[in-house]
Amino acid sequence: MVPVSIEKFATLHMKHNPKESKKNLIESLEAAVSAKENGACCGQCGQPIWAVGTAIAGWNSCFTCLTGEADHSDDYEIDQVC
């Protein structure tokens, strides 16, 4: 995973999703980071959640269950939990 701050990820996300609320995204990212720090696991397989994906999808999921991919080396994760 590529570590990124909440603010930087939100800014990047908003470039491609300008109609979304940056404030709501940041709140969702903060909640997902907190959940991951507190041991939240994927609702499908039990692995640790992917904070970025969880914040966007709105449910606790790991990278693989959310994307169907195994290689996450080029994907972002919030630096606090990376």
C-alpha positions in Angstrom: 0.0 0.0 0.0 1.0 3.6 -0.6 0.8 5.7 2.6 -1.1 8.9 2.2 -2.6 11.5 4.7 -6.3 11.9 5.1 -6.1 15.4 3.7 -4.1 14.4 0.6 -6.3 11.4 -0.2 -9.4 13.6 0.2 -7.9 16.2 -2.2 -7.0 13.5 -4.8 -10.4 11.9 -4.5 -12.2 15.2 -5.0 -10.4 15.9 -8.3 -12.2 12.9 -9.8 -15.4 13.2 -7.7 -16.1 16.9 -7.5 -19.8 16.5 -6.6 -19.0 14.7 -3.4 -18.6 16.4 -0.1 -15.0 16.7 1.0 -16.1 17.2 4.6 -18.2 14.0 4.6 -15.3 12.1 3.0 -12.9 13.3 5.6 -15.3 12.3 8.4 -15.7 8.8 6.8 -12.0 8.4 6.5 -11.5 9.4 10.1 -14.1 6.9 11.2 -12.6 4.2 9.1 -9.1 4.9 10.5 -10.5 4.8 14.1 -12.3 1.5 13.3 -9.1 -0.1 11.9 -7.1 1.1 14.9 -9.7 -0.6 17.1 -9.4 -3.9 15.3 -12.3 -3.8 12.8 -12.3 -6.7 10.4 -13.8 -7.3 7.0 -17.4 -8.4 7.2 -16.8 -11.1 4.6 -13.4 -12.7 5.4 -12.3 -11.4 8.8 -9.1 -9.7 7.6 -8.2 -6.2 8.8 -10.2 -3.5 6.9 -8.9 -1.3 4.2 -9.6 2.2 5.7 -9.8 4.0 2.3 -12.1 1.4 0.8 -14.2 1.2 3.9 -14.7 5.0 4.0 -15.8 5.1 0.4 -17.9 1.9 0.4 -19.5 2.6 3.7 -19.0 -0.9 5.1 -16.1 -2.8 6.7 -14.1 -4.5 4.0 -10.6 -5.6 3.3 -8.9 -4.6 0.0 -9.4 -8.0 -1.6 -13.0 -8.4 -0.8 -13.8 -4.9 -1.9 -11.9 -4.9 -5.2 -11.5 -8.6 -6.1 -7.7 -8.0 -6.4 -4.9 -9.4 -4.3 -2.1 -7.0 -5.2 -2.6 -3.7 -3.4 1.0 -2.4 -3.8 -0.1 0.6 -5.9 -3.2 1.5 -3.9 -3.6 4.1 -1.2 -4.0 3.6 2.5 -4.2 6.2 5.2 -0.7 6.6 6.7 -1.9 6.3 10.3 -2.9 2.7 9.7 -0.7 1.7 6.7 
